[in-house]
């Protein structure tokens, strides 16, 4: 998809298509979902669908990119949350992705964990690694840990508050760093 096709003007349509694919994933296997079902659920024509995507995978990946982009934008607007692996940023991340838990859990339950983490990694490589001062493997580690933490927290029906999880994980990380020094 070209940059012109990714304008905010088109975002609404693309997000509807991604949400339609996810909604259909709750009803049937991915391979059995037809483009006509997606377009009907999204309220768009086949021509509109094919204007943006060639495959269903592209629609899901684009939706994931939009979520990650929004996450990064909101994170930048809230520098008080701190850097990666801090209590504030862990809590912020859990709360942000909780808004999209239905979509993310649906993808995970349909066997698309790899697609989620690959989209996160690709986004980080494209948009973050050139401004991040550390090693790219730190970004991979952070995104993988954060995704796993989020999914398990949601699967456990948020049995702890985001603040409790943030305290535990940030405390664990600080302890590990101290042990290494």
C-alpha positions in Angstrom: 0.0 0.0 0.0 1.3 3.4 -0.9 1.6 6.3 1.5 -1.2 8.1 -0.3 -3.5 5.2 0.5 -2.6 5.4 4.2 -4.0 8.9 4.8 -6.2 9.6 7.8 -9.1 10.1 5.3 -8.8 6.4 4.4 -8.0 5.2 7.9 -11.6 4.7 8.8 -12.3 2.4 5.9 -9.1 0.4 6.4 -9.9 0.0 10.1 -13.4 -1.2 9.3 -12.0 -3.8 7.0 -9.5 -5.0 9.7 -12.3 -5.2 12.3 -14.5 -7.1 9.9 -11.8 -9.7 9.4 -11.3 -10.1 13.1 -15.1 -10.3 13.8 -15.4 -13.1 11.2 -12.4 -14.9 12.8 -14.7 -15.4 15.8 -17.1 -17.3 13.6 -14.9 -19.3 11.3 -11.4 -20.3 10.4 -9.3 -17.7 8.5 -9.0 -19.8 5.4 -12.8 -20.1 5.1 -13.5 -16.4 5.3 -14.4 -15.0 1.9 -13.7 -11.5 0.7 -17.4 -11.0 0.0 -18.1 -11.6 3.7 -15.4 -9.1 4.8 -16.8 -6.4 2.4 -20.3 -7.0 3.6 -19.4 -6.8 7.3 -17.1 -3.7 6.7 -19.8 -2.0 4.6 -17.5 -1.5 1.6 -17.5 -2.7 -2.0 -15.1 -5.3 -3.3 -13.5 -2.6 -5.4 -12.8 -0.6 -2.3 -11.4 -3.6 -0.5 -9.0 -4.4 -3.5 -8.1 -0.8 -3.7 -6.3 -1.3 -0.3 -5.5 -5.0 -0.1 -4.7 -8.0 -2.2 -5.0 -10.5 0.7 -6.8 -10.9 4.1 -3.4 -11.0 5.7 -2.6 -7.6 4.5 -5.8 -6.2 6.0 -4.9 -7.7 9.4 -1.3 -6.5 9.2 -2.4 -3.0 8.3 -4.8 -2.9 11.2 -2.0 -4.0 13.5 0.3 -1.3 12.1 -2.3 1.3 12.8 -2.6 0.1 16.4 1.1 0.2 16.9 1.4 3.6 15.3 -1.3 4.9 17.6 0.5 3.4 20.6 3.7 5.1 19.6 2.0 8.5 19.1 0.2 8.3 22.5 3.4 7.1 24.2 5.2 10.1 22.8 2.4 12.4 24.1 2.9 11.0 27.6 6.7 11.2 28.3 5.9 11.1 32.0 5.3 7.3 31.7 9.1 6.9 31.4 11.2 4.8 29.1 10.9 1.2 28.1 10.6 -1.3 31.0 9.7 1.3 33.5 6.6 1.0 35.8 4.8 3.9 34.1 5.4 2.6 30.6 4.3 -0.9 31.4 1.1 0.3 32.9 0.5 2.7 30.0 1.1 -0.2 27.5 -1.3 -2.6 29.3 -4.0 0.1 29.4 -3.5 1.1 25.8 -3.6 -2.4 24.4 -6.6 -3.3 26.6 -8.7 -1.0 24.4 -7.9 -3.4 21.5 -8.0 -6.6 23.6 -10.8 -8.2 21.6 -9.0 -7.8 18.3 -5.6 -8.9 19.7 -7.0 -11.9 21.6 -9.0 -13.0 18.6 -5.9 -13.0 16.4 -3.9 -14.8 19.1 -6.6 -17.4 19.5 -6.8 -17.9 15.8 -3.1 -18.8 15.7 -1.8 -15.4 14.5 0.6 -14.6 17.4 3.4 -14.7 14.9 1.6 -12.1 12.7 1.2 -9.8 15.7 4.8 -10.0 16.9 6.1 -9.7 13.3 4.0 -6.6 12.8 5.4 -5.1 16.0 9.0 -6.0 15.0 8.6 -4.6 11.5 7.1 -1.4 12.8 9.9 -1.0 15.3 12.5 -1.6 12.6 10.9 0.9 10.2 10.0 3.7 12.6 11.8 3.3 15.9 15.2 1.6 15.5 16.7 4.6 13.7 15.9 7.0 16.6 16.4 4.5 19.4 19.9 4.7 20.8 20.2 1.1 21.9 20.6 -2.2 20.2 17.7 -3.5 18.0 17.6 -6.7 20.1 16.5 -4.6 23.1 13.5 -3.5 21.0 12.7 -7.1 20.0 13.0 -8.2 23.6 10.8 -5.5 24.9 8.1 -6.0 22.3 8.0 -9.8 22.8 7.9 -9.5 26.5 5.2 -6.8 26.4 3.0 -8.8 24.0 3.3 -12.0 26.0 2.6 -10.1 29.3 -0.4 -8.4 27.8 -1.9 -11.6 26.3 -1.5 -13.6 29.5 -2.9 -10.7 31.6 -6.0 -10.6 29.4 -6.4 -14.4 29.3 -6.3 -14.4 33.1 -9.2 -11.9 33.0 -7.0 -9.1 34.3 -6.7 -10.9 37.7 -4.5 -8.0 38.8 -4.7 -4.3 38.1 -2.4 -2.9 35.5 -0.7 -1.0 38.3 0.0 -4.2 40.3 1.4 -5.9 37.2 3.5 -2.8 36.5 5.0 -2.8 40.0 5.8 -6.6 39.9 7.4 -6.5 36.4 9.3 -3.3 36.9 10.5 -4.5 40.3 11.6 -7.8 38.7 13.5 -6.0 36.0 15.3 -3.7 38.5 16.2 -6.7 40.6 17.6 -8.5 37.6 19.7 -5.4 36.5 21.1 -5.1 40.1 22.0 -8.8 40.1 23.9 -8.4 36.9 26.0 -5.4 38.2 
